[in-house]
Each structure stands twice: as C-alpha cells, then as structure tokens.
Amino acid sequence: MSSIAYHGEVWTDGSGFATVQLPAEAGPLEPPLDYELRDLEPPSSARVTAELRNGRFTIATDQPHVKVSWRLTGHRAHRQQEEG
C-alpha cells in the first residue's frame, strides 16, 4: 500500500475555524491518517476538530485569523473492481 500526502495553507475565520477541502481528484483515503499542522502567523495552537470526511476536515486555533500550514498523509483506498 502506498502513502499519499496533500498539503496547503489556510486562514482561520473570525471564530478560529477553517475547513480544508481536498482536491476532487484526491479520492477516498484509508486510515491511518496523519495530520500535521503548523500555525504560521500569528502564533497559536492549531488542532484538528473534525477528521477527514467527504474530502474535508476542520482545523481550529486559539485565536481568530491565523494562517495554518497543513499536511495530511494517508493511503489511497483501493477501489473494488466492478463485476460485469
């Protein structure tokens, strides 16, 4: 099974939350999933508050309007071959 990673940056809103949407071509990922978060500016405490579901996950910070760098690593879900 091969690992695949997606990464990017997102700003939290006025309440300190941000939802990350993976690209449509990402497809489903199998656990274990590894989330890496790093708050860039201003310093805060970033954490995942909702794990990956339907191609998206949610990040929260202690302060509003924080830029967060994220990386999600998992395994591609194997699609079962269709019976014909």
N, C-alpha and C positions, 0 to 999 in steps of 0.2 A: 504494500500500500504506500503510495507516495504522498508526501506532505505538500500542501499548497498554502501560500500566505497572501493576504491582502493587507494594504496599509494606506494611510492617508492622514489628513488633519481635519479637525472640525472645531467650530466655536460653540461653546455652550450658550444657551439663551439667558434671558433675564432671571430665570429661576435656577440656573446652573445645570440644565439638562441639554443633551444633544442626542439625536437619533442618527446612527450611522446606517446608511443604505449601501449594501454591497452592489457591485455592478450586476446587471441582469445575467451576464454570461458566467457569473460565479457558480451558479447551481448550488445544490444542497451539499453541506459538509457533514462529515461524520465525526463524532467525538473520538478522542478528547480534543476539545478546542482550547487554545491557549491565547488569552487576551493580554496584550502588553499596552499599557497606557503611560503617557508621559505628558504632564502639563507643561506647556511651553511659556505662556505669559498670560496673566501674572501667575506666580507660583501658587499652587493649590493642591488639593488631594483628589485626584481623579480615580473613579471606580466604575465598574460595570454594574448597572442596576437592573438590567433586563438582558438576559443572554440571547444569543442568535436564534431568531425565529422568523421565518418567511423572508430571509435575506437581510434582516436588520437587527441591530442591538442598540441599547441605550446606555449612555455614559452620564454620570453626574459628577459635579465638582462642588467644593465647599463654597465657592464664590461664583457669581454670575459672570458671563462674558470672558470665559477662559479658553484659550486656544489649546487643544489637546491633540497630540500625535498618537495614533493608534496603529496597532498591528494585530491581525487575527490569523492564527495558524491552525489548520485542521487537515483533514483528509477528504479527498473527493469521495462522494457517495457513489458506489458502483450501481449503475442502473441495470436492472434485470433485463435480459433480452426478452423482447416481445415474442410471444408464441404466435405462429402464423399458420 
